[in-house]
Each structure stands twice: as structure tokens, then as C-alpha cells.
């Protein structure tokens, strides 16, 4: 481990004050982490990036060779125990590798399906025999994995799958159905497939491509990711041996949802790495492109864009490393291999969903601004800005749409509160008593810390009001839940950014944190106003608005100057400039 991160409960950051020293940051990475990061960077620079154009011709033999080479240098095996051919590193190592892989959107998809969606379910739910049979070959890249959950009719409602599995007298299963949008579908050797046993019990299976009745459909014609295979997987009386049941019959939801938690977390890491690469591309172009007799990098409008790109990247990076520190700390507390993986994934499912939304929307913003900085050149295929734009769009759909994840974020917190696992309701009541009392006169000595504390109270106020207003019917109020989710995302981002800066990460980190915190407060106030107006009216609404104004009474920062500083550092470096990255 790279830090002495305390073992905490998921969502506890909303109710507790976290010491800065308890948060993992990139500056804390060990020499081993940095070494594997260099290995991954060298692999991407030497093998993958030069093959981009050839991959986009659907050369799946090349894709398989790249997977094999990736396995040869140990990059597929970070999560896999040594006894199954892995290198058994912590999840921080997996993040470092995923960031490097994120420089190629196409290979990221292939890599993510192999490591997160094929290896992880076997690690979490496989028997010793299943692990011994499949993990060494997957970790070495000898075989390629895929994950078949989605269907054309079920979409985000995965448990509404129509694929069926019928038990046979010899204990085997016959599977029938069609799975859609399967990454690596054109050349995967082993596929984690979900089907309902006897049409009712949602269950996971390990399906080999060579099993009778298993076939792939035609490649999808996609907006982006042309160098990644996406096909249907067709099951026509596909016979699956009894020993290839994954987990328990009727418990496929545990496999699906926990693997998605890890997939969301890993996707955030790849978006984080991709964002840094695009920032570097934008800086190089801005420094080279001349307009009106000077480099466009000198113009304030361009500096504003690059400064904001850096600030958003910094926020996601801070949340990412904070969360992986929490996951690794909890994993160390479990002696059993499966529990060491499963318990943290379940505990920090809220943070994984926050990261998925924030990271996918950050990279979309960064890539969109990169196109704008390139101007007309960003709209043609002569420059990579155009392909980045197309490739990134699916990240907001992958691993559960951002809308689904927004519903999950407050939903999971509320369910934990109702079960007594998180004292959120008691905290909301204390806040209500505070707001009904006379305003306290206090001198604000630390503007950013005061703002983060205010964000937490705004989040509690909105969630608490929603619970009071709707009760059990809150799940039907998706607009309010999504507004609450955005406040929670901004709160976690602001605190993570500030805690990292308070560790002495340097003046640029402090500047980025001030931008993140300042803008989070402004967005949270707007979102809270909308949410509260949906839940109350008349005198009740006026009272809530007065309370909200008390909470968000903060002094704005000069973010124009702060962004100029961030942009200047990025342009001087031709890349993301925050220390420890």
C-alpha cells in the first residue's frame, strides 16, 4: 500500500470530516506503482498507439496479438493471484495501468473486457477449479474474454433479460437467447453470459466460444471505437456443462452488479488517463497554431478552456486515487481472497458510480474543448481530435448509463440509511434543527474548507427533504434524485480536490482545488434550488430558500486568474501539469 488510509465506510465522507493524511493521492505512489506505470506507458507507446489505424480496419488478429503482448508484460494480471499466473498487486496498481491504457480508446475497451469483465467475475465468484482453468490463460492473454449481459429489449434493466437456461438431466444447461453490444464479441474465447434458469432465476455462466450452439453476429456499425469489436452473441441450444455455472443459480445479480461496480471504477481510471493525453494534445496544438500573428495559446479564451480542462481532470484524479486508497485499505482487512475483493466493491459502490459519471463527463468535456481549440482541423480526420470525440461518447453509456448511476448514488445512500448502516437520517435531522435556529456568527478563516462543509450540508438538506416529502415513493422522483446525485458528486469532488491540495501537493494543486470548490458550490446551489422547488411551495419553499442561502454564503474565488495560472503551467509543459501525476 502507498498510504495509511484509514478503513472507512462507503458514503461516510458526507457525514464525517476526513483528515488530509488519510487520503491516497498520486504523489504517494510507491516505486513499484511507478515502475508498472512506466511499463504500461512503454507498451502503449511502442505497441498499441502505432497500431491504431490498422486496428480500425477490424484486424482482430492484431487485436489478439496486442492482448497477448499485454499479458506477456504482466498488465492483464494485476488482479490475479500468483497461484493462477498473476502478479497479485493492489488495486492502486490496477488504476495506474488503466490510466496508461486509457490513451487508446479502442484498446481500452478490449482491455477492460478482458481484465474487468472476464477476469473479475471469475476472481469474485469462480470455484478453484474454474479459476485454475481460465485465469492463467486470461492473465497471459492466451485467450480473450467478454461479458454478455445486455439484450436489445432489456437495456438498463438487466434483470429483465430474456435469455433462458434449461437444466438437463445430466446437470448441464441449454442456453437460448441473443446478447447485444458485446465488447470483444468478434473474437472472444470465453464469455461470461447471463440467462434465467427455467425463465426465472437470473444466473451467470462461463461459456466457451467452442461450445456447440454458440456463435457471434456481425460487427456493429458504431459511431466510434472502430478498432474495438462489438457484436451480438447468439445462443442456440448452447450446451454449457454443469461445472461452468458461475456462482449460484438465481444469484446472477450479485455477479453482474459487483462486476459493474469494478467496471465503473476501472472505466474512470481509463477516462482519467485519456483526459491527460487529450490535454497534452490540446496544449501542443495551441502552442503551435498561429492566428493574428501569434500562438493561440496566448489568447485568454483558449487559456480559459485549458485551465478548466486541467481543473476537471484534477478533480477526477483526486476522487479516483482517494477511492482506490479506500478500496485497498478495506481489502487488507479481509483474509479470504474473495472477500478482499468483494467487500470493498460493495462498500464503495456509491463512490464507483460517482467516479463513473464524473470521469465520463470530464473526458467528454475535455475532448469537446480539444475539438474547439483545433477549430476546423478538429472536425476532419487528418487530426486525432475528431476520432477522440466519437470514441468517448459511449463512456456515458458503458457500465450502466450515467442516468442509471445518478439514480443509484442517492438511492444507495438512502437504502443504507434506512438499514441503519449510515447515520444519514440523524445527520439530516441535526441539520434541520441547526437551520431552524438563529444563524451563528462565525469568522471564516478557511474559505475552501468552509465551502466543502457547506456542500455537505446542502446535500443533506436536499436528501433529507426528499425523504420527508416522498418517503417510499422517492424512487419515482427521478428528477429530484438526479439533482441530488449531482450535488453529491460535486461534494465528493470538492472535498477530494481540497484534501489532496492540503497534503502539500504544490501551488498548482491548490489553485485547481480552489476552482473545483468554487464552481461546485455554484452548481450545488442551482441544483438545490431546482430540487427544493420541486418538493415545496409557498412559505415552506421560502423557508427552505432562506436556509439554502445561509448554507452557501461563501466568497467567490477569482477563477479567471486561477485558470490562467493552470493553463500557463499546462502550456509550458505541453501536458497536464499537477505534481504527482
Secondary structure, 3 states (H helix, E strand, C coil): CCCCCCCCCCCHHHCCCCCHHHCCCHHHCCHHHHHHHHHHHHHHHHHHHHHHHHHCCCCHHHHHHHHHHHHHCCCCCCCCCHHHCCCCCCHHHHHHHHHHHCCCHHHHHHHHHHHHHHHHHHHHHCCHHHHHHHHHHHHHCCCCEEEECCCCCCCCCHHHCCCEEEECCCCCEEEEEEEEEEECCCCCCEEEEEEEECCCEEEEEEEECCCCCEEEEEECCCCCCCCCCEEEEEEEEEEECHHHEECCCCCHHHHHHHHHHHHHHHHHHHHHHHHHHHHHHHHHHHHHCEECCEEHHHCHHHHHHHHHHHHHHHHHHHHHHHHHHHHHHHHCCCCCHHHHHHHHHHHCHHHHHHHHHHHHHHHHHHHHHHHHHHHHHHHCCCCCHHHHHHHHHHHHCCCCCHHHHHHHHHHHHHHHHHCCCCCHHHHHHHHHHHHHCCCCCCCCCCHHHHHHHHHHHHHHHHHHHHHHHHHHHHHHCHHHHHHHHHHHHHHHHHHHHHHHHHCCCCHHHHHHHHHHHHHHHHHHHHHHHHHHHHHCCHHHHHHHHHHHHHHCCCCCCCHHHHHHHHHHHHHHHCCCCCCCC
